[in-house]
Amino acid sequence: MRGKTSTSHLANKKMKALLSNAAASAVQHDPQLRAYYHRKLDEGKDKMVVLNAVRDKLINRVFATVSRGTPYVPIAQYKQAV
């Protein structure tokens, strides 16, 4: 790919920026996403590629909780409670 890449003119740039900030914060504070992030970096993935994957995981979590109508329960905590 030649030249600098840019965000599509069709994209919601404000939402993309908010999701990027949420992904960066999630990598710092969510143990599951932090482990995923560091595992992918150790595999040799680029930092921004992994952050895009974390953004996708956050979006999937949101849509799953909204469609089920239940609060988010981390799997590790659920296993400890059972």
C-alpha positions, 0 to 999 in steps of 0.5 A: 500500500502506497502512501499514508492510510486514512479513515474512510469518509463514510466512517463515523470518526468520533465513534472510531476515536472513542472505541480506540480510547476504550480499547486502550483503557481496556488493555490497561484495566481488563485482565482478560483483554490485557492477557490477549493483548500481550499474547498477540504482541508476543506472537509478533503482531503489530500493536495497532492490529491487536488494538483493532482486535480488542476494539472488535472484542469490545463491540462483540461484548456490547452487542452480546449483552444488549441482545441477551438483555443481561449484564456482562459477566467475565468468564473467570469470575463466573467460574470462581463463583460456581 
